[in-house]
Amino acid sequence: MNSGDFFCLNMNKIEHIGIAVKNLDKANELYAKLFNQSPYKTEIVESEGVSTSFF
């Protein structure tokens, strides 16, 4: 696959984008300011050993 093939895939929308951070509380503060809203959901994913926030 070359770089041009990526754009030929049948993609209609982005479902989600994950960003790994060292400090979720600080990241939540930053993104809340950038997006002008608080996370609408937080979740612990025990199988992955991570905590998540959704904006």
N, CA, C and O atoms as a Maestro MAE file, in Angstrom:
{
 s_m_m2io_version
 :::
 2.0.0
}

f_m_ct {
 s_m_title
 :::
 protein
 m_atom[220] {
  # First column is atom index #
  i_m_mmod_type
  r_m_x_coord
  r_m_y_coord
  r_m_z_coord
  i_m_residue_number
  s_m_chain_name
  s_m_pdb_residue_name
  s_m_pdb_atom_name
  i_m_atomic_number
  :::
  1 25 0.851 -1.173 0.000 1 A "MET " " N  " 7
  2 3 0.000 0.000 0.000 1 A "MET " " CA " 6
  3 2 0.901 1.242 0.000 1 A "MET " " C  " 6
  4 15 1.809 1.350 0.824 1 A "MET " " O  " 8
  5 25 0.653 2.158 -0.905 2 A "ASN " " N  " 7
  6 3 1.407 3.416 -0.885 2 A "ASN " " CA " 6
  7 2 0.577 4.500 -0.204 2 A "ASN " " C  " 6
  8 15 -0.590 4.277 0.116 2 A "ASN " " O  " 8
  9 25 1.161 5.655 0.017 3 A "SER " " N  " 7
  10 3 0.488 6.703 0.779 3 A "SER " " CA " 6
  11 2 -0.807 7.172 0.120 3 A "SER " " C  " 6
  12 15 -1.720 7.605 0.823 3 A "SER " " O  " 8
  13 25 -0.912 7.102 -1.177 4 A "GLY " " N  " 7
  14 3 -2.133 7.514 -1.864 4 A "GLY " " CA " 6
  15 2 -3.284 6.547 -1.655 4 A "GLY " " C  " 6
  16 15 -4.445 6.945 -1.745 4 A "GLY " " O  " 8
  17 25 -2.983 5.268 -1.372 5 A "ASP " " N  " 7
  18 3 -4.027 4.273 -1.166 5 A "ASP " " CA " 6
  19 2 -4.868 4.568 0.067 5 A "ASP " " C  " 6
  20 15 -6.038 4.189 0.122 5 A "ASP " " O  " 8
  21 25 -4.290 5.236 1.049 6 A "PHE " " N  " 7
  22 3 -5.031 5.544 2.277 6 A "PHE " " CA " 6
  23 2 -6.311 6.309 1.971 6 A "PHE " " C  " 6
  24 15 -7.350 6.056 2.580 6 A "PHE " " O  " 8
  25 25 -6.240 7.232 1.040 7 A "PHE " " N  " 7
  26 3 -7.396 8.070 0.732 7 A "PHE " " CA " 6
  27 2 -8.422 7.363 -0.134 7 A "PHE " " C  " 6
  28 15 -9.520 7.883 -0.335 7 A "PHE " " O  " 8
  29 25 -8.090 6.199 -0.644 8 A "CYS " " N  " 7
  30 3 -9.016 5.445 -1.473 8 A "CYS " " CA " 6
  31 2 -9.863 4.477 -0.651 8 A "CYS " " C  " 6
  32 15 -10.775 3.851 -1.190 8 A "CYS " " O  " 8
  33 25 -9.577 4.344 0.646 9 A "LEU " " N  " 7
  34 3 -10.362 3.452 1.484 9 A "LEU " " CA " 6
  35 2 -11.773 3.983 1.626 9 A "LEU " " C  " 6
  36 15 -11.994 5.190 1.528 9 A "LEU " " O  " 8
  37 25 -12.723 3.105 1.854 10 A "ASN " " N  " 7
  38 3 -14.119 3.506 1.988 10 A "ASN " " CA " 6
  39 2 -14.384 3.976 3.421 10 A "ASN " " C  " 6
  40 15 -14.908 3.228 4.246 10 A "ASN " " O  " 8
  41 25 -14.017 5.208 3.693 11 A "MET " " N  " 7
  42 3 -14.207 5.770 5.023 11 A "MET " " CA " 6
  43 2 -15.256 6.874 4.954 11 A "MET " " C  " 6
  44 15 -15.151 7.801 4.150 11 A "MET " " O  " 8
  45 25 -16.274 6.758 5.812 12 A "ASN " " N  " 7
  46 3 -17.337 7.748 5.807 12 A "ASN " " CA " 6
  47 2 -17.232 8.736 6.961 12 A "ASN " " C  " 6
  48 15 -17.704 9.868 6.856 12 A "ASN " " O  " 8
  49 25 -16.614 8.311 8.065 13 A "LYS " " N  " 7
  50 3 -16.508 9.199 9.221 13 A "LYS " " CA " 6
  51 2 -15.412 8.695 10.148 13 A "LYS " " C  " 6
  52 15 -14.958 7.555 10.041 13 A "LYS " " O  " 8
  53 25 -15.004 9.551 11.045 14 A "ILE " " N  " 7
  54 3 -14.065 9.160 12.094 14 A "ILE " " CA " 6
  55 2 -14.893 8.776 13.309 14 A "ILE " " C  " 6
  56 15 -15.723 9.560 13.771 14 A "ILE " " O  " 8
  57 25 -14.674 7.587 13.824 15 A "GLU " " N  " 7
  58 3 -15.424 7.125 14.992 15 A "GLU " " CA " 6
  59 2 -14.877 7.738 16.272 15 A "GLU " " C  " 6
  60 15 -15.635 8.253 17.093 15 A "GLU " " O  " 8
  61 25 -13.570 7.682 16.440 16 A "HIS " " N  " 7
  62 3 -12.952 8.301 17.613 16 A "HIS " " CA " 6
  63 2 -11.455 8.454 17.383 16 A "HIS " " C  " 6
  64 15 -10.861 7.802 16.524 16 A "HIS " " O  " 8
  65 25 -10.877 9.328 18.169 17 A "ILE " " N  " 7
  66 3 -9.433 9.526 18.157 17 A "ILE " " CA " 6
  67 2 -8.959 9.371 19.593 17 A "ILE " " C  " 6
  68 15 -9.482 10.030 20.491 17 A "ILE " " O  " 8
  69 25 -7.995 8.524 19.814 18 A "GLY " " N  " 7
  70 3 -7.452 8.324 21.155 18 A "GLY " " CA " 6
  71 2 -6.117 9.033 21.302 18 A "GLY " " C  " 6
  72 15 -5.271 8.976 20.410 18 A "GLY " " O  " 8
  73 25 -5.934 9.698 22.430 19 A "ILE " " N  " 7
  74 3 -4.683 10.385 22.721 19 A "ILE " " CA " 6
  75 2 -4.205 9.896 24.085 19 A "ILE " " C  " 6
  76 15 -4.883 10.102 25.092 19 A "ILE " " O  " 8
  77 25 -3.058 9.259 24.121 20 A "ALA " " N  " 7
  78 3 -2.503 8.769 25.386 20 A "ALA " " CA " 6
  79 2 -1.801 9.915 26.100 20 A "ALA " " C  " 6
  80 15 -1.011 10.643 25.499 20 A "ALA " " O  " 8
  81 25 -2.096 10.069 27.383 21 A "VAL " " N  " 7
  82 3 -1.489 11.135 28.191 21 A "VAL " " CA " 6
  83 2 -0.975 10.550 29.494 21 A "VAL " " C  " 6
  84 15 -1.442 9.500 29.936 21 A "VAL " " O  " 8
  85 25 -0.019 11.226 30.105 22 A "LYS " " N  " 7
  86 3 0.521 10.768 31.389 22 A "LYS " " CA " 6
  87 2 -0.400 11.138 32.551 22 A "LYS " " C  " 6
  88 15 -0.489 10.399 33.531 22 A "LYS " " O  " 8
  89 25 -1.080 12.273 32.445 23 A "ASN " " N  " 7
  90 3 -1.921 12.747 33.544 23 A "ASN " " CA " 6
  91 2 -3.290 13.108 32.982 23 A "ASN " " C  " 6
  92 15 -3.455 14.148 32.345 23 A "ASN " " O  " 8
  93 25 -4.272 12.241 33.223 24 A "LEU " " N  " 7
  94 3 -5.609 12.435 32.660 24 A "LEU " " CA " 6
  95 2 -6.294 13.675 33.231 24 A "LEU " " C  " 6
  96 15 -6.999 14.377 32.506 24 A "LEU " " O  " 8
  97 25 -6.098 13.950 34.511 25 A "ASP " " N  " 7
  98 3 -6.732 15.135 35.104 25 A "ASP " " CA " 6
  99 2 -6.239 16.419 34.452 25 A "ASP " " C  " 6
  100 15 -7.035 17.300 34.125 25 A "ASP " " O  " 8
  101 25 -4.935 16.524 34.264 26 A "LYS " " N  " 7
  102 3 -4.378 17.723 33.619 26 A "LYS " " CA " 6
  103 2 -4.820 17.806 32.155 26 A "LYS " " C  " 6
  104 15 -5.122 18.889 31.655 26 A "LYS " " O  " 8
  105 25 -4.856 16.667 31.477 27 A "ALA " " N  " 7
  106 3 -5.303 16.649 30.083 27 A "ALA " " CA " 6
  107 2 -6.770 17.056 29.994 27 A "ALA " " C  " 6
  108 15 -7.155 17.792 29.085 27 A "ALA " " O  " 8
  109 25 -7.590 16.585 30.929 28 A "ASN " " N  " 7
  110 3 -9.007 16.976 30.941 28 A "ASN " " CA " 6
  111 2 -9.156 18.481 31.099 28 A "ASN " " C  " 6
  112 15 -9.996 19.094 30.440 28 A "ASN " " O  " 8
  113 25 -8.346 19.083 31.967 29 A "GLU " " N  " 7
  114 3 -8.394 20.539 32.152 29 A "GLU " " CA " 6
  115 2 -8.044 21.256 30.850 29 A "GLU " " C  " 6
  116 15 -8.729 22.198 30.451 29 A "GLU " " O  " 8
  117 25 -6.976 20.807 30.191 30 A "LEU " " N  " 7
  118 3 -6.552 21.433 28.944 30 A "LEU " " CA " 6
  119 2 -7.624 21.313 27.864 30 A "LEU " " C  " 6
  120 15 -7.998 22.310 27.245 30 A "LEU " " O  " 8
  121 25 -8.118 20.097 27.637 31 A "TYR " " N  " 7
  122 3 -9.098 19.893 26.570 31 A "TYR " " CA " 6
  123 2 -10.430 20.544 26.893 31 A "TYR " " C  " 6
  124 15 -11.136 20.971 25.979 31 A "TYR " " O  " 8
  125 25 -10.791 20.633 28.155 32 A "ALA " " N  " 7
  126 3 -12.015 21.342 28.535 32 A "ALA " " CA " 6
  127 2 -11.910 22.820 28.145 32 A "ALA " " C  " 6
  128 15 -12.885 23.414 27.684 32 A "ALA " " O  " 8
  129 25 -10.734 23.406 28.331 33 A "LYS " " N  " 7
  130 3 -10.527 24.805 27.923 33 A "LYS " " CA " 6
  131 2 -10.533 24.934 26.399 33 A "LYS " " C  " 6
  132 15 -11.148 25.849 25.851 33 A "LYS " " O  " 8
  133 25 -9.847 24.014 25.721 34 A "LEU " " N  " 7
  134 3 -9.775 24.083 24.255 34 A "LEU " " CA " 6
  135 2 -11.134 23.882 23.595 34 A "LEU " " C  " 6
  136 15 -11.467 24.577 22.635 34 A "LEU " " O  " 8
  137 25 -11.915 22.939 24.103 35 A "PHE " " N  " 7
  138 3 -13.212 22.615 23.507 35 A "PHE " " CA " 6
  139 2 -14.369 23.384 24.137 35 A "PHE " " C  " 6
  140 15 -15.506 23.305 23.672 35 A "PHE " " O  " 8
  141 25 -14.066 24.131 25.203 36 A "ASN " " N  " 7
  142 3 -15.081 24.898 25.926 36 A "ASN " " CA " 6
  143 2 -16.211 24.004 26.444 36 A "ASN " " C  " 6
  144 15 -17.381 24.387 26.426 36 A "ASN " " O  " 8
  145 25 -15.844 22.818 26.901 37 A "GLN " " N  " 7
  146 3 -16.810 21.905 27.520 37 A "GLN " " CA " 6
  147 2 -16.062 20.832 28.298 37 A "GLN " " C  " 6
  148 15 -14.918 20.501 27.986 37 A "GLN " " O  " 8
  149 25 -16.711 20.309 29.293 38 A "SER " " N  " 7
  150 3 -16.142 19.227 30.104 38 A "SER " " CA " 6
  151 2 -16.346 17.898 29.401 38 A "SER " " C  " 6
  152 15 -17.174 17.794 28.495 38 A "SER " " O  " 8
  153 25 -15.596 16.877 29.810 39 A "PRO " " N  " 7
  154 3 -15.843 15.547 29.227 39 A "PRO " " CA " 6
  155 2 -17.276 15.109 29.518 39 A "PRO " " C  " 6
  156 15 -17.782 15.334 30.618 39 A "PRO " " O  " 8
  157 25 -17.922 14.494 28.555 40 A "TYR " " N  " 7
  158 3 -19.293 14.025 28.769 40 A "TYR " " CA " 6
  159 2 -19.322 12.630 29.386 40 A "TYR " " C  " 6
  160 15 -20.374 12.162 29.821 40 A "TYR " " O  " 8
  161 25 -18.162 11.963 29.424 41 A "LYS " " N  " 7
  162 3 -18.119 10.603 29.970 41 A "LYS " " CA " 6
  163 2 -16.687 10.282 30.354 41 A "LYS " " C  " 6
  164 15 -15.749 10.654 29.648 41 A "LYS " " O  " 8
  165 25 -16.521 9.596 31.468 42 A "THR " " N  " 7
  166 3 -15.225 9.034 31.836 42 A "THR " " CA " 6
  167 2 -15.445 7.555 32.115 42 A "THR " " C  " 6
  168 15 -16.535 7.135 32.505 42 A "THR " " O  " 8
  169 25 -14.408 6.787 31.910 43 A "GLU " " N  " 7
  170 3 -14.571 5.337 32.018 43 A "GLU " " CA " 6
  171 2 -13.230 4.691 32.345 43 A "GLU " " C  " 6
  172 15 -12.191 5.116 31.840 43 A "GLU " " O  " 8
  173 25 -13.257 3.676 33.180 44 A "ILE " " N  " 7
  174 3 -12.077 2.852 33.448 44 A "ILE " " CA " 6
  175 2 -12.212 1.591 32.604 44 A "ILE " " C  " 6
  176 15 -13.212 0.879 32.690 44 A "ILE " " O  " 8
  177 25 -11.205 1.326 31.797 45 A "VAL " " N  " 7
  178 3 -11.194 0.134 30.950 45 A "VAL " " CA " 6
  179 2 -10.206 -0.835 31.592 45 A "VAL " " C  " 6
  180 15 -9.014 -0.825 31.284 45 A "VAL " " O  " 8
  181 25 -10.723 -1.668 32.486 46 A "GLU " " N  " 7
  182 3 -9.855 -2.553 33.263 46 A "GLU " " CA " 6
  183 2 -9.066 -3.523 32.393 46 A "GLU " " C  " 6
  184 15 -7.915 -3.834 32.701 46 A "GLU " " O  " 8
  185 25 -9.673 -4.003 31.311 47 A "SER " " N  " 7
  186 3 -8.977 -4.961 30.449 47 A "SER " " CA " 6
  187 2 -7.740 -4.352 29.797 47 A "SER " " C  " 6
  188 15 -6.807 -5.074 29.446 47 A "SER " " O  " 8
  189 25 -7.726 -3.027 29.633 48 A "GLU " " N  " 7
  190 3 -6.584 -2.336 29.034 48 A "GLU " " CA " 6
  191 2 -5.722 -1.647 30.085 48 A "GLU " " C  " 6
  192 15 -4.616 -1.194 29.788 48 A "GLU " " O  " 8
  193 25 -6.228 -1.570 31.309 49 A "GLY " " N  " 7
  194 3 -5.489 -0.901 32.368 49 A "GLY " " CA " 6
  195 2 -5.393 0.603 32.199 49 A "GLY " " C  " 6
  196 15 -4.386 1.217 32.552 49 A "GLY " " O  " 8
  197 25 -6.469 1.202 31.648 50 A "VAL " " N  " 7
  198 3 -6.468 2.648 31.387 50 A "VAL " " CA " 6
  199 2 -7.759 3.296 31.858 50 A "VAL " " C  " 6
  200 15 -8.786 2.638 32.021 50 A "VAL " " O  " 8
  201 25 -7.679 4.597 32.070 51 A "SER " " N  " 7
  202 3 -8.859 5.426 32.303 51 A "SER " " CA " 6
  203 2 -9.025 6.310 31.079 51 A "SER " " C  " 6
  204 15 -8.043 6.740 30.473 51 A "SER " " O  " 8
  205 25 -10.276 6.580 30.717 52 A "THR " " N  " 7
  206 3 -10.555 7.365 29.510 52 A "THR " " CA " 6
  207 2 -11.526 8.485 29.801 52 A "THR " " C  " 6
  208 15 -12.318 8.408 30.740 52 A "THR " " O  " 8
  209 25 -11.464 9.516 29.000 53 A "SER " " N  " 7
  210 3 -12.424 10.614 29.022 53 A "SER " " CA " 6
  211 2 -12.907 10.850 27.616 53 A "SER " " C  " 6
  212 15 -12.151 10.693 26.657 53 A "SER " " O  " 8
  213 25 -14.165 11.226 27.485 54 A "PHE " " N  " 7
  214 3 -14.771 11.470 26.180 54 A "PHE " " CA " 6
  215 2 -15.231 12.916 26.114 54 A "PHE " " C  " 6
  216 15 -15.922 13.405 27.008 54 A "PHE " " O  " 8
  217 25 -14.835 13.595 25.035 55 A "PHE " " N  " 7
  218 3 -15.252 14.980 24.807 55 A "PHE " " CA " 6
  219 2 -16.126 15.037 23.589 55 A "PHE " " C  " 6
  220 15 -16.591 16.114 23.213 55 A "PHE " " O  " 8
  :::
 }
 m_bond[219] {
  # First column is bond index #
  i_m_from
  i_m_to
  i_m_order
  :::
  1 1 2 1
  2 2 3 1
  3 3 4 2
  4 3 5 1
  5 5 6 1
  6 6 7 1
  7 7 8 2
  8 7 9 1
  9 9 10 1
  10 10 11 1
  11 11 12 2
  12 11 13 1
  13 13 14 1
  14 14 15 1
  15 15 16 2
  16 15 17 1
  17 17 18 1
  18 18 19 1
  19 19 20 2
  20 19 21 1
  21 21 22 1
  22 22 23 1
  23 23 24 2
  24 23 25 1
  25 25 26 1
  26 26 27 1
  27 27 28 2
  28 27 29 1
  29 29 30 1
  30 30 31 1
  31 31 32 2
  32 31 33 1
  33 33 34 1
  34 34 35 1
  35 35 36 2
  36 35 37 1
  37 37 38 1
  38 38 39 1
  39 39 40 2
  40 39 41 1
  41 41 42 1
  42 42 43 1
  43 43 44 2
  44 43 45 1
  45 45 46 1
  46 46 47 1
  47 47 48 2
  48 47 49 1
  49 49 50 1
  50 50 51 1
  51 51 52 2
  52 51 53 1
  53 53 54 1
  54 54 55 1
  55 55 56 2
  56 55 57 1
  57 57 58 1
  58 58 59 1
  59 59 60 2
  60 59 61 1
  61 61 62 1
  62 62 63 1
  63 63 64 2
  64 63 65 1
  65 65 66 1
  66 66 67 1
  67 67 68 2
  68 67 69 1
  69 69 70 1
  70 70 71 1
  71 71 72 2
  72 71 73 1
  73 73 74 1
  74 74 75 1
  75 75 76 2
  76 75 77 1
  77 77 78 1
  78 78 79 1
  79 79 80 2
  80 79 81 1
  81 81 82 1
  82 82 83 1
  83 83 84 2
  84 83 85 1
  85 85 86 1
  86 86 87 1
  87 87 88 2
  88 87 89 1
  89 89 90 1
  90 90 91 1
  91 91 92 2
  92 91 93 1
  93 93 94 1
  94 94 95 1
  95 95 96 2
  96 95 97 1
  97 97 98 1
  98 98 99 1
  99 99 100 2
  100 99 101 1
  101 101 102 1
  102 102 103 1
  103 103 104 2
  104 103 105 1
  105 105 106 1
  106 106 107 1
  107 107 108 2
  108 107 109 1
  109 109 110 1
  110 110 111 1
  111 111 112 2
  112 111 113 1
  113 113 114 1
  114 114 115 1
  115 115 116 2
  116 115 117 1
  117 117 118 1
  118 118 119 1
  119 119 120 2
  120 119 121 1
  121 121 122 1
  122 122 123 1
  123 123 124 2
  124 123 125 1
  125 125 126 1
  126 126 127 1
  127 127 128 2
  128 127 129 1
  129 129 130 1
  130 130 131 1
  131 131 132 2
  132 131 133 1
  133 133 134 1
  134 134 135 1
  135 135 136 2
  136 135 137 1
  137 137 138 1
  138 138 139 1
  139 139 140 2
  140 139 141 1
  141 141 142 1
  142 142 143 1
  143 143 144 2
  144 143 145 1
  145 145 146 1
  146 146 147 1
  147 147 148 2
  148 147 149 1
  149 149 150 1
  150 150 151 1
  151 151 152 2
  152 151 153 1
  153 153 154 1
  154 154 155 1
  155 155 156 2
  156 155 157 1
  157 157 158 1
  158 158 159 1
  159 159 160 2
  160 159 161 1
  161 161 162 1
  162 162 163 1
  163 163 164 2
  164 163 165 1
  165 165 166 1
  166 166 167 1
  167 167 168 2
  168 167 169 1
  169 169 170 1
  170 170 171 1
  171 171 172 2
  172 171 173 1
  173 173 174 1
  174 174 175 1
  175 175 176 2
  176 175 177 1
  177 177 178 1
  178 178 179 1
  179 179 180 2
  180 179 181 1
  181 181 182 1
  182 182 183 1
  183 183 184 2
  184 183 185 1
  185 185 186 1
  186 186 187 1
  187 187 188 2
  188 187 189 1
  189 189 190 1
  190 190 191 1
  191 191 192 2
  192 191 193 1
  193 193 194 1
  194 194 195 1
  195 195 196 2
  196 195 197 1
  197 197 198 1
  198 198 199 1
  199 199 200 2
  200 199 201 1
  201 201 202 1
  202 202 203 1
  203 203 204 2
  204 203 205 1
  205 205 206 1
  206 206 207 1
  207 207 208 2
  208 207 209 1
  209 209 210 1
  210 210 211 1
  211 211 212 2
  212 211 213 1
  213 213 214 1
  214 214 215 1
  215 215 216 2
  216 215 217 1
  217 217 218 1
  218 218 219 1
  219 219 220 2
  :::
 }
}
